[in-house]
């Protein structure tokens, strides 16, 4: 696990939720974790996903799976479009 501080972020009131999200500018998110599973599919752009201290550079149609409790953050350096599936399974 990373030594960076992490906060619990987000909530899920259903069994699952599906989102289409866009970041229109560069953005660095804070390290955080969830109490649900997240699957992210990058549709366009480039992003580096940091999960448990390991960096994963992603290109369009790459997918990342983040298990509940895993500390992570995306580092967005250009506009991106993505689909996120959040699930409590």
Helices and strands as residue ranges (DSSP letters): E 7-8, E 16-23, E 27-28, E 32-33, E 37-44, E 47-51, E 54-58, E 63-66, E 72-76, E 80-87
